[in-house]
Amino acid sequence: MDAEKVDAEKVDAENRGPARTVHFGAFYPNDHHHTLWGHPDAGSQIEFDAFRHFAQSAERGKFDFVFLAEANWLQEHRGAVVDHAILDKPDSLAILAALAAETSRIGLVATIGTTFSDPANVARQLATLHYLSDGRAGWNVVTSHTTFGIGASSNFRAGRMLAHADRYTQAQGFINEVQSYWRAAGVDYGAVPSGAGEPVIVQAGGSPDGRDLAARNAEVIFAGRRSIESSREFVRDLHTRRRAAGHNTDLVIMPSTAFVLGDTAEEAAERASQWRAMEMTPKVATFLLEEVWGVDLTDFDVDGPLPSFDPDWDHAYAYTRGRVGGERDARVFIEGWRATAEQGNLSVRELLTVVTARRDFVGTPKQVADEINHWVQTGAADGFVVNPSVVPSGIDEFVDRVIPELQELGVYRTDYADGGLHNQLRQVVAR
């Protein structure tokens, strides 16, 4: 971003009145290629000690919540399980119930899909977690999707997977039914702290249907945006939809992000370059390209330009519709890739490094804290869901080095609010 524009926006933000509070969630990374499996500090993806370390570190950093993803299938590619999907994502509710006993303040958010679940069972499971954790439970609502033609639907009865728009209609009915169980039975069973309410609902809110679902039901929106300008537009759109849905409370919008820190800006940039090389191997690049193109590219040179031939368009459209956020028209999506590659004279591997970049904040702890605060104070986000690249210890660096900088700025809590997860999300830091 242009330095003069940033300075002008900072002055404008300072003139608006009290500073906005920064919020954080922590996402436990596991099955995607951004996780640095070969990093010397990488640990287990599935041992309970790893989950405990991650959650307790996030709680030490006064994060609002930690959340785990859904996994009701192992991703397949050309008849084989994808390497980084093996040993993928144990059941989130079982893990979070255990973490409830290992933590005391941080929220515990489980991802549970509406397409392949039963409302009564989900209501009971989440109410139990809410009770066990003293009001800290949350539900990340997803409709599930297929990935490269093989997805959750392959593990359930034929015909269970619905069309995209129908899945969101079903999801609304599913949420309504879950909440009716909670309200009929009394979700807190008389034991949840006063004001804790029902489990917090989280939603990605990427597609137009997803945004409507999120605006009607969610308290937290978890969706990735690529630029500060597009994020501001996203925030404005969600709040407009929220008001149209009849709500007078604001959403807490927290895009997914990752980071690379260094003692100097140059060190952080070099570290980021090393991490990109570590993750974007030829095998990963081939997989990611095939995931879009829908054909066997085993012998294709990923250190050369993009394929000159078109992808399988049916497959490409299935891919873009299954993504959270971003361009959903496959032809526009591919044209964007070609334009970016041509402009930068990029090979496939170089292009994929650019278009799949997840480490939005690269710099010293002070630079990263300032940039995060800039996003929040200028209305591009309320905070971020932090997705570390190294499991489970990557969160420690953020907690130990970035959080103190934000506290020094007076925009981040030094302790939790009383009560459950709802109260943490509404906590305002006075400075």
C-alpha positions as CSV (number, residue, x, y, z in Angstrom):
1,M,0.0,0.0,0.0
2,D,1.2,3.5,-0.8
3,A,3.0,5.0,2.3
4,E,1.3,8.4,2.0
5,K,-2.1,6.7,1.8
6,V,-1.3,4.6,4.9
7,D,-0.2,7.7,6.8
8,A,-3.4,9.6,5.8
9,E,-5.6,6.7,6.9
10,K,-3.8,6.5,10.2
11,V,-4.4,10.2,10.9
12,D,-8.1,9.7,9.9
13,A,-8.4,6.7,12.2
14,E,-6.9,8.7,15.1
15,N,-9.4,11.5,14.6
16,R,-12.4,9.1,14.8
17,G,-12.4,8.8,18.5
18,P,-11.6,5.8,20.8
19,A,-9.5,3.1,19.3
20,R,-11.2,-0.1,18.2
21,T,-10.3,-3.3,20.1
22,V,-8.3,-5.9,18.3
23,H,-9.6,-9.5,18.5
24,F,-7.9,-12.8,17.7
25,G,-8.9,-16.4,17.1
26,A,-6.4,-19.3,16.7
27,F,-6.9,-21.9,14.0
28,Y,-5.2,-25.2,14.5
29,P,-3.6,-25.9,11.1
30,N,-3.3,-29.4,9.8
31,D,-4.1,-30.8,6.4
32,H,-3.1,-28.1,3.9
33,H,0.2,-27.5,2.2
34,H,0.8,-24.2,4.0
35,T,1.7,-26.2,7.2
36,L,5.5,-26.6,7.2
37,W,5.7,-30.3,7.7
38,G,9.5,-30.3,7.2
39,H,10.3,-27.5,9.5
40,P,12.7,-28.5,12.3
41,D,10.3,-27.3,15.0
42,A,7.3,-29.1,13.5
43,G,5.6,-31.5,15.9
44,S,2.7,-33.9,15.8
45,Q,-0.5,-33.0,14.1
46,I,-2.7,-35.3,16.2
47,E,-1.2,-36.0,19.6
48,F,-3.2,-34.4,22.4
49,D,-0.1,-32.6,23.7
50,A,0.0,-30.6,20.5
51,F,-3.6,-29.5,20.8
52,R,-3.1,-28.7,24.5
53,H,0.1,-26.7,23.7
54,F,-1.7,-24.7,21.0
55,A,-4.8,-23.9,23.0
56,Q,-2.9,-23.0,26.2
57,S,-0.5,-20.7,24.2
58,A,-3.5,-19.0,22.6
59,E,-5.1,-18.5,26.0
60,R,-1.8,-17.1,27.3
61,G,-2.1,-14.6,24.5
62,K,-5.7,-13.8,25.6
63,F,-7.2,-14.9,22.2
64,D,-11.0,-15.0,22.0
65,F,-11.1,-18.6,20.8
66,V,-9.3,-21.6,19.3
67,F,-11.1,-23.5,16.6
68,L,-10.7,-26.8,14.8
69,A,-11.8,-27.7,11.3
70,E,-14.3,-30.3,10.1
71,A,-13.0,-33.5,8.5
72,N,-15.4,-36.2,7.4
73,W,-13.4,-37.4,4.5
74,L,-9.8,-37.9,3.5
75,Q,-9.0,-35.8,0.4
76,E,-8.2,-38.0,-2.7
77,H,-6.5,-37.1,-5.8
78,R,-6.3,-39.4,-8.9
79,G,-7.3,-42.4,-6.8
80,A,-4.9,-41.9,-3.9
81,V,-5.2,-40.1,-0.6
82,V,-3.4,-36.7,-0.7
83,D,-0.2,-36.9,1.3
84,H,-1.0,-34.0,3.6
85,A,-4.5,-35.4,4.3
86,I,-3.2,-38.5,6.0
87,L,-3.7,-38.5,9.8
88,D,-6.0,-35.5,9.2
89,K,-8.1,-33.8,11.8
90,P,-9.4,-36.0,14.6
91,D,-12.9,-35.3,15.8
92,S,-13.1,-31.7,17.0
93,L,-15.7,-32.1,19.7
94,A,-13.8,-34.8,21.5
95,I,-10.6,-32.7,21.4
96,L,-12.4,-29.5,22.5
97,A,-14.1,-31.3,25.4
98,A,-10.7,-32.4,26.6
99,L,-9.3,-28.9,26.1
100,A,-12.1,-27.5,28.2
101,A,-10.4,-29.2,31.2
102,E,-7.0,-27.8,30.2
103,T,-8.0,-24.2,29.7
104,S,-10.3,-21.8,31.6
105,R,-11.1,-18.7,29.6
106,I,-10.5,-19.2,25.9
107,G,-13.4,-20.0,23.6
108,L,-13.6,-23.5,22.0
109,V,-15.1,-23.5,18.5
110,A,-16.0,-26.7,16.7
111,T,-16.6,-26.9,13.0
112,I,-19.7,-29.1,12.3
113,G,-21.4,-29.4,8.9
114,T,-25.1,-29.1,8.3
115,T,-25.3,-31.4,5.3
116,F,-24.2,-34.7,6.9
117,S,-25.2,-34.1,10.5
118,D,-28.4,-34.5,12.6
119,P,-29.7,-31.3,14.3
120,A,-30.7,-33.0,17.6
121,N,-27.3,-34.6,17.9
122,V,-25.4,-31.4,17.1
123,A,-27.6,-29.4,19.6
124,R,-26.8,-32.0,22.4
125,Q,-23.1,-32.1,21.6
126,L,-22.6,-28.4,21.5
127,A,-24.8,-27.8,24.6
128,T,-22.6,-30.4,26.4
129,L,-19.4,-28.6,25.4
130,H,-20.9,-25.3,26.4
131,Y,-21.8,-26.7,29.8
132,L,-18.5,-28.4,30.4
133,S,-16.6,-25.2,29.5
134,D,-18.7,-22.7,31.4
135,G,-20.1,-21.0,28.4
136,R,-17.1,-21.1,26.1
137,A,-18.5,-23.2,23.2
138,G,-18.8,-22.0,19.6
139,W,-20.1,-23.6,16.4
140,N,-18.4,-22.9,13.0
141,V,-21.3,-23.7,10.6
142,V,-20.3,-25.2,7.3
143,T,-22.3,-26.9,4.6
144,S,-19.4,-29.1,3.5
145,H,-18.3,-29.5,-0.1
146,T,-16.5,-31.8,-2.6
147,T,-12.8,-31.4,-3.3
148,F,-11.4,-32.6,-6.6
149,G,-14.5,-34.7,-7.2
150,I,-14.1,-36.6,-4.0
151,G,-15.5,-35.2,-0.8
152,A,-17.7,-35.8,2.3
153,S,-20.5,-37.0,0.1
154,S,-18.6,-40.2,-0.7
155,N,-18.7,-41.2,2.9
156,F,-22.5,-40.9,3.1
157,R,-25.5,-42.3,1.3
158,A,-25.9,-41.5,-2.4
159,G,-27.7,-38.3,-3.2
160,R,-27.0,-36.7,0.2
161,M,-25.0,-33.9,-1.3
162,L,-27.2,-31.0,-2.4
163,A,-26.7,-28.2,-4.9
164,H,-24.8,-25.2,-3.6
165,A,-27.8,-22.9,-3.1
166,D,-29.9,-25.7,-1.6
167,R,-27.2,-26.5,1.0
168,Y,-27.6,-22.9,2.4
169,T,-31.4,-23.2,2.5
170,Q,-30.9,-26.5,4.4
171,A,-28.3,-24.9,6.6
172,Q,-30.7,-22.2,7.7
173,G,-33.3,-24.8,8.7
174,F,-30.7,-26.8,10.4
175,I,-29.6,-23.8,12.5
176,N,-33.2,-23.0,13.4
177,E,-33.8,-26.5,14.6
178,V,-30.6,-26.6,16.7
179,Q,-31.5,-23.3,18.4
180,S,-35.0,-24.5,19.0
181,Y,-33.6,-27.5,21.0
182,W,-31.4,-25.2,23.0
183,R,-34.2,-22.8,23.8
184,A,-36.6,-25.5,24.7
185,A,-34.3,-27.3,27.0
186,G,-32.3,-24.3,28.4
187,V,-28.9,-24.6,26.9
188,D,-27.1,-23.6,30.1
189,Y,-28.8,-26.2,32.3
190,G,-28.6,-23.5,35.0
191,A,-24.8,-23.9,35.2
192,V,-23.4,-21.6,32.6
193,P,-22.2,-18.1,33.8
194,S,-24.9,-15.4,33.6
195,G,-25.0,-13.7,30.2
196,A,-23.1,-16.6,28.5
197,G,-26.1,-17.3,26.2
198,E,-26.1,-20.0,23.6
199,P,-22.9,-21.3,21.9
200,V,-21.5,-18.6,19.6
201,I,-22.1,-19.2,15.9
202,V,-19.3,-18.6,13.5
203,Q,-19.6,-18.7,9.7
204,A,-17.2,-18.2,6.8
205,G,-19.6,-16.0,4.8
206,G,-17.7,-16.2,1.4
207,S,-20.3,-16.6,-1.3
208,P,-23.5,-14.4,-1.6
209,D,-25.5,-17.3,-0.1
210,G,-22.9,-17.7,2.7
211,R,-22.9,-14.0,3.4
212,D,-26.7,-14.0,3.9
213,L,-26.5,-17.0,6.1
214,A,-23.8,-15.4,8.2
215,A,-25.5,-12.1,8.4
216,R,-28.7,-13.7,9.7
217,N,-27.2,-16.1,12.2
218,A,-23.5,-15.6,13.1
219,E,-21.7,-13.5,15.6
220,V,-18.3,-14.1,14.1
221,I,-17.3,-14.1,10.4
222,F,-14.2,-16.1,9.5
223,A,-13.3,-15.5,5.8
224,G,-10.1,-14.6,4.1
225,R,-9.6,-11.4,2.1
226,R,-6.7,-10.6,-0.1
227,S,-6.4,-6.8,0.3
228,I,-7.3,-4.2,2.8
229,E,-9.5,-2.5,0.2
230,S,-11.5,-5.7,-0.6
231,S,-11.8,-6.4,3.1
232,R,-13.4,-3.0,3.8
233,E,-15.9,-3.7,1.0
234,F,-16.5,-7.1,2.5
235,V,-17.1,-5.6,5.9
236,R,-19.5,-3.0,4.6
237,D,-21.4,-5.6,2.7
238,L,-21.8,-7.9,5.7
239,H,-23.0,-5.1,7.9
240,T,-25.5,-4.0,5.3
241,R,-26.8,-7.6,5.1
242,R,-26.8,-7.8,8.9
243,R,-29.1,-4.7,9.2
244,A,-31.3,-6.0,6.4
245,A,-31.7,-9.2,8.4
246,G,-33.1,-7.2,11.3
247,H,-30.1,-7.3,13.7
248,N,-28.9,-4.3,15.6
249,T,-25.7,-5.9,16.9
250,D,-22.5,-5.8,14.8
251,L,-20.7,-8.9,13.5
252,V,-17.1,-9.6,14.6
253,I,-15.3,-10.0,11.3
254,M,-11.9,-11.8,11.6
255,P,-10.3,-12.9,8.3
256,S,-7.8,-15.8,8.4
257,T,-4.2,-14.8,8.3
258,A,-0.7,-16.0,8.8
259,F,2.5,-14.2,9.6
260,V,6.3,-14.3,9.4
261,L,8.4,-12.5,12.0
262,G,12.0,-11.4,12.0
263,D,14.3,-9.1,14.1
264,T,14.5,-6.9,11.0
265,A,12.2,-6.5,8.0
266,E,14.9,-8.0,5.8
267,E,15.2,-11.1,8.0
268,A,11.4,-11.5,8.0
269,A,11.4,-11.3,4.2
270,E,14.2,-13.8,3.8
271,R,12.4,-16.2,6.2
272,A,9.2,-15.8,4.3
273,S,11.0,-16.7,1.0
274,Q,12.5,-19.8,2.7
275,W,9.1,-20.9,3.9
276,R,7.6,-20.5,0.4
277,A,10.3,-22.7,-1.1
278,M,9.7,-25.2,1.7
279,E,6.0,-25.5,1.0
280,M,5.8,-25.1,-2.8
281,T,7.6,-28.2,-3.9
282,P,7.2,-29.5,-7.5
283,K,4.9,-32.2,-6.2
284,V,2.7,-29.7,-4.3
285,A,2.6,-27.4,-7.3
286,T,1.5,-30.2,-9.6
287,F,-1.2,-31.2,-7.2
288,L,-2.5,-27.6,-6.8
289,L,-2.5,-27.1,-10.6
290,E,-4.3,-30.4,-11.2
291,E,-6.8,-29.4,-8.5
292,V,-7.9,-26.5,-10.8
293,W,-7.2,-28.0,-14.3
294,G,-8.9,-31.3,-13.6
295,V,-6.5,-33.4,-15.7
296,D,-3.4,-35.5,-15.1
297,L,-0.4,-33.2,-15.2
298,T,2.2,-35.7,-13.9
299,D,4.6,-34.9,-16.7
300,F,4.0,-31.2,-16.9
301,D,6.9,-28.9,-16.1
302,V,5.7,-26.7,-13.2
303,D,8.9,-24.6,-13.5
304,G,7.6,-23.5,-16.8
305,P,4.5,-21.4,-17.8
306,L,0.9,-22.3,-17.2
307,P,-0.7,-24.9,-19.6
308,S,-1.5,-23.4,-22.9
309,F,-4.7,-25.5,-23.1
310,D,-7.9,-24.8,-21.1
311,P,-8.8,-26.7,-18.0
312,D,-11.8,-29.1,-17.8
313,W,-14.3,-26.3,-17.3
314,D,-16.8,-28.4,-15.5
315,H,-14.2,-29.4,-13.0
316,A,-12.8,-25.8,-12.8
317,Y,-16.2,-24.5,-12.0
318,A,-16.7,-27.1,-9.3
319,Y,-13.4,-26.0,-7.8
320,T,-14.1,-22.3,-7.7
321,R,-17.6,-22.8,-6.3
322,G,-16.1,-24.9,-3.5
323,R,-13.7,-22.2,-2.3
324,V,-14.3,-19.9,0.6
325,G,-14.2,-16.4,-0.8
326,G,-12.6,-15.2,-4.0
327,E,-13.7,-15.4,-7.6
328,R,-16.4,-18.0,-8.3
329,D,-16.4,-17.8,-12.1
330,A,-13.8,-20.3,-13.3
331,R,-13.1,-18.5,-16.5
332,V,-12.5,-15.2,-14.8
333,F,-10.4,-17.0,-12.2
334,I,-8.2,-18.6,-14.8
335,E,-7.9,-15.3,-16.7
336,G,-6.7,-13.7,-13.5
337,W,-4.0,-16.4,-13.1
338,R,-2.8,-15.9,-16.7
339,A,-2.7,-12.2,-16.3
340,T,-0.7,-12.4,-13.1
341,A,1.7,-14.9,-14.6
342,E,2.2,-12.9,-17.7
343,Q,2.7,-9.6,-15.9
344,G,5.4,-11.1,-13.6
345,N,6.8,-13.6,-16.1
346,L,6.1,-16.3,-13.5
347,S,6.4,-20.1,-13.7
348,V,3.6,-22.2,-12.4
349,R,5.4,-22.7,-9.0
350,E,6.1,-19.0,-8.8
351,L,2.5,-18.1,-9.7
352,L,1.1,-20.6,-7.1
353,T,3.3,-19.1,-4.5
354,V,1.7,-15.7,-5.2
355,V,-1.9,-16.7,-5.6
356,T,-2.0,-19.1,-2.6
357,A,0.0,-16.8,-0.3
358,R,-1.3,-17.0,3.3
359,R,1.3,-15.1,5.2
360,D,-0.3,-11.7,5.0
361,F,1.9,-10.0,7.7
362,V,5.7,-10.2,7.2
363,G,8.0,-8.0,9.3
364,T,9.3,-7.2,12.8
365,P,6.8,-7.8,15.6
366,K,6.3,-4.0,15.8
367,Q,5.6,-3.7,12.1
368,V,3.2,-6.6,12.1
369,A,1.4,-5.2,15.2
370,D,1.1,-1.8,13.5
371,E,-0.2,-3.3,10.3
372,I,-2.8,-5.4,12.1
373,N,-3.9,-2.4,14.1
374,H,-4.1,-0.4,10.8
375,W,-6.6,-3.0,9.4
376,V,-8.7,-2.8,12.5
377,Q,-8.7,1.0,13.0
378,T,-9.6,1.7,9.4
379,G,-12.5,-0.8,9.3
380,A,-11.0,-3.6,7.3
381,A,-11.5,-6.2,10.1
382,D,-12.2,-6.5,13.8
383,G,-9.2,-8.8,14.2
384,F,-7.8,-12.0,12.7
385,V,-7.9,-15.7,13.0
386,V,-4.2,-16.6,13.2
387,N,-3.1,-19.6,11.3
388,P,0.5,-20.4,12.2
389,S,2.7,-22.3,9.8
390,V,4.4,-24.5,12.3
391,V,2.5,-26.9,14.5
392,P,2.0,-26.6,17.4
393,S,4.7,-24.1,18.5
394,G,4.2,-21.4,15.8
395,I,1.5,-19.7,17.9
396,D,4.1,-19.0,20.6
397,E,6.1,-16.5,18.5
398,F,3.0,-14.5,17.8
399,V,1.9,-14.5,21.5
400,D,5.3,-13.7,22.8
401,R,6.3,-11.0,20.3
402,V,3.2,-9.4,18.6
403,I,0.7,-9.4,21.4
404,P,2.9,-7.2,23.7
405,E,3.2,-4.7,20.9
406,L,-0.6,-4.5,20.5
407,Q,-1.0,-4.2,24.3
408,E,1.5,-1.3,24.2
409,L,-0.6,0.4,21.6
410,G,-3.6,0.1,24.0
411,V,-5.8,-1.8,21.6
412,Y,-5.6,-5.3,23.0
413,R,-6.7,-6.8,26.3
414,T,-4.4,-7.6,29.1
415,D,-6.9,-9.9,30.7
416,Y,-10.2,-11.7,29.8
417,A,-13.6,-10.3,30.5
418,D,-15.8,-12.1,33.0
419,G,-18.2,-14.7,31.6
420,G,-18.2,-16.8,28.5
421,L,-17.2,-16.5,24.8
422,H,-19.9,-13.9,24.0
423,N,-18.4,-11.6,26.6
424,Q,-14.9,-11.9,25.2
425,L,-16.0,-11.0,21.7
426,R,-17.8,-7.9,23.0
427,Q,-15.0,-6.8,25.3
428,V,-13.7,-3.3,24.6
429,V,-10.3,-2.1,25.7
430,A,-10.2,1.4,27.1
431,R,-7.1,3.4,26.7
